[in-house]
Amino acid sequence: MSESQNWHKDLCSCFDATPICLMNFCCPIIGAGITQYIAHRNIPGLNESLSLYLALTCCCLGNAINRKRMRSKLKLGGNFICDCIFYIFYCHTCMVVQEYQEVNWHILNKY
């Protein structure tokens, strides 16, 4: 099993991408969908239709499943239980913005 790496953006760095942060705050499902769309268009090996379905129908749990799949593909640290707890009780907006920033970082740096 390969070693995981740290996320390139902190969970609380959502204001580094203010437009995305505001969009996720106002309509988190659209933000999650955009992040999944970008990820699946540029990172091979992720199933786009399943991820969009999970994000739209299962809300926090679906987003946590998507985050787990993204972490696995990009070899990022973290765990599913913490993802679920953070999506439900912490800040959904911060989680989605961090994913968006991480996906873009990996695309620019060819993961």
C-alpha positions in Angstrom: 0.0 0.0 0.0 1.4 3.4 -0.9 1.9 6.1 1.6 -0.6 8.9 1.7 0.3 12.6 1.4 -1.0 15.7 3.0 -3.7 17.8 1.4 -2.1 20.9 -0.3 -4.8 23.2 1.0 -6.0 23.4 4.6 -9.6 22.7 5.4 -10.0 26.4 6.6 -8.5 27.9 3.5 -11.8 28.2 1.7 -11.5 32.0 1.5 -8.5 31.6 -0.8 -11.2 30.8 -3.5 -13.9 33.2 -2.5 -16.2 32.8 -5.5 -16.2 29.0 -5.1 -16.7 29.5 -1.3 -19.7 31.7 -1.8 -21.3 29.5 -4.3 -20.8 26.4 -2.0 -22.3 28.3 0.9 -25.4 29.3 -1.1 -25.9 26.1 -3.0 -23.6 23.3 -1.9 -25.0 20.6 -4.2 -23.9 22.7 -7.3 -20.5 23.2 -5.8 -20.0 19.5 -5.1 -21.2 18.7 -8.6 -18.8 21.1 -10.2 -15.9 19.7 -8.2 -16.8 16.1 -9.1 -17.3 17.1 -12.8 -13.8 18.7 -12.9 -12.2 15.8 -11.1 -13.7 13.2 -13.4 -12.9 15.1 -16.6 -9.2 15.4 -15.6 -8.3 12.5 -13.3 -8.7 9.1 -14.9 -10.2 6.2 -12.9 -13.1 8.0 -11.2 -16.7 7.2 -12.1 -18.5 10.5 -12.9 -22.1 9.3 -12.9 -21.8 7.5 -9.6 -20.2 10.5 -7.9 -22.7 12.9 -9.1 -25.5 10.6 -8.1 -24.1 10.2 -4.6 -23.6 14.0 -4.2 -27.1 14.8 -5.3 -29.0 12.1 -3.5 -27.1 11.2 -0.3 -25.9 14.7 0.7 -23.3 14.4 3.5 -22.9 10.7 3.2 -22.6 10.8 -0.6 -20.1 13.6 -0.4 -18.1 11.7 2.2 -18.0 8.6 -0.1 -16.9 10.8 -3.0 -14.2 12.4 -0.8 -13.0 8.9 0.2 -12.8 7.9 -3.5 -10.9 11.1 -4.4 -8.5 10.6 -1.4 -7.8 7.0 -2.6 -7.2 8.0 -6.2 -4.9 11.0 -5.3 -3.3 9.2 -2.3 -4.4 11.8 0.3 -4.6 11.3 4.0 -7.8 11.1 6.0 -10.5 8.7 6.8 -14.2 8.1 6.0 -15.6 8.5 9.5 -13.9 11.9 10.0 -15.2 12.9 6.6 -18.8 12.0 7.6 -18.5 13.9 10.9 -17.0 16.9 9.3 -19.6 17.1 6.5 -22.4 16.9 9.0 -21.1 18.9 12.0 -18.3 21.1 10.8 -18.4 23.1 7.5 -19.7 21.5 4.4 -18.6 24.5 2.4 -15.0 24.2 3.6 -14.9 20.5 2.8 -16.1 21.0 -0.8 -13.8 24.0 -1.4 -10.8 22.1 -0.1 -11.7 19.3 -2.6 -12.1 21.8 -5.4 -8.7 23.3 -4.6 -7.0 20.0 -4.3 -8.4 18.7 -7.6 -7.2 21.8 -9.3 -3.8 21.5 -7.7 -3.4 17.9 -8.9 -4.6 18.8 -12.4 -2.0 21.6 -12.6 0.7 19.4 -11.2 -0.3 16.3 -13.2 -1.1 14.4 -10.0 
